[in-house]
Amino acid sequence: MVINGIILSAGYSSRMDEFKPLALYKEKSFVENIIIKLKEVCEKIIIVTGYKKDLLKEKILKNKKVTDKIVFVHNKNFDVGMFGSIQAGILKCANCDWALLHQVDQPGLPQKFYGDFVNEIDTKHNWIQPKYNNKYGHPILVNKSLFSLILNEKIESNQIGRAHV
């Protein structure tokens, strides 16, 4: 079973005073913290860039410890919303069974979460979402059976209709 991670890091970070992917958490950038954790469960880690794409790529490539599984993809329509970034990442998942969609603003999830999360994969479900205190959250695992549905949806979509999943 091949799992690829997709880190959604294309946005403007407009609600923060700094660029989220490069904000620090425990002496490492948000994106670096996530990459280190995803390396344990993902064959490939796709970084979806948009705003400040060159700066983000430069900073990630400086750390040789995290670059061996990295693939960059630029979402030229990042200003339309996150869904275009999901589509851009999914396009790079042609040879995987599952995509782990990860927002860049969640660097604090413990390493154990990722192993436990991918262990939830089974043949009965085509997507898996964590739940904590009766609230659904992120990241989300998406099976390849949903990739074409995601790719065929309009980029302006905020969510895929529940009737589709």
Steps between C-alpha positions, in 0.01 A plus 500: 500500500646833390409815693603845379482804723373829362586809703272788408721807534396732217292763679571859597499434878286812521371429851853476640770760532745268325518244220353182655719237334813668635365599842691331779376220722750329732797663322397371154266645240141376489563329167824337618327358809233345279748365244701324773186326627362410156833345397420210733174405324518644147693390195492848350422841654346751264534864603237714328630853465339824395575823681876543562570175312869576439569591862323188627684271259836659585449459875388137472786402271756641746423216742644190333347278771148563371543520123536137387123445456397854402318592179395860442193599303389858446130588510483801270136552608580506873311827543172325408509278810635180649314261272730582208795406719336167584454437128861596422624257765271218386633539145842393632355186663455290186675195645375504856214330681429772756569873534541652844375860466674714762451870566824682572368657821500174698863443599419383852343162435708233675695247294290219647188651341627432149574132556167449673320694227634298207427180692131593469515440125275216387315389189158612626567874483614739229592783736592519867472802726617518861255582775579654838244601764222422250642746245644401164835645409811476286705361339287282274587178318348467152495178298599503132142403412406864572783666306308538173200644685725760664681582176176539303341739750509874426795674663263749666342218703535539874413139562397191315132429543424234760295310245824430313691329784 
